Amino acid sequence: MPLVTLDQAKTQIRVPIDSTEYDDDLLLKIEHATALVVDYLDRNEDDWVAGSPQASPADQEFPIVQAAILEVLTNLWRNRGDEAASGPMTPRVEQMLRGLRVPALG
């Protein structure tokens, strides 16, 4: 089960739920945004999947991770490399995730 659904992504970027025009692109961007957030946290996507021994969607972390994924997805949607942008992992996203990040050792 993905951490963000297609309908949630459509709502986030204001695409009508019943429209299928952008579904393939949005599904790819959901995958990319999820990978970026999970990699930033140095965790596994399964940490937030229902039934996981680590956590569940009811966990307090889940809505924060989901919000960050939606924010990164929005950045990927708006900035397709044709504008001078700071990238999808903005300081705003990093601030959202700061408390969940596994600290680096060394």
C-alpha positions, 0 to 999 in steps of 0.5 A: 500500500503506498503512503500517498494515494493517487486521489490524495496526490490529485487533491494536493495538486488540484487535479479533478479526482475523476480525471485520468489524464495525468494518472501515469505521471502522478503515479511516477511522481508519487513513487519519486517523492516517496523515495526522496522522503524515505531516503532523506529519513534513512528509513524504509517505506515499510516503517509506515505501512499498515501491519508493519512491526515498526509502525502503522498509519495511526502512528504520529509519524505517518501524517508528517511523512505523508505531508512531506511526500505530498509537498515533494510531489507538489515540487516535482509537479511544479518544477520540471527542470525548466525553472530555476528551483531549489529542488524538490527537497526544500528547506520547508520539507527538511524542517517537517522531517527533521525530528524523524530523521535518523541521526548520522553517526560518525 
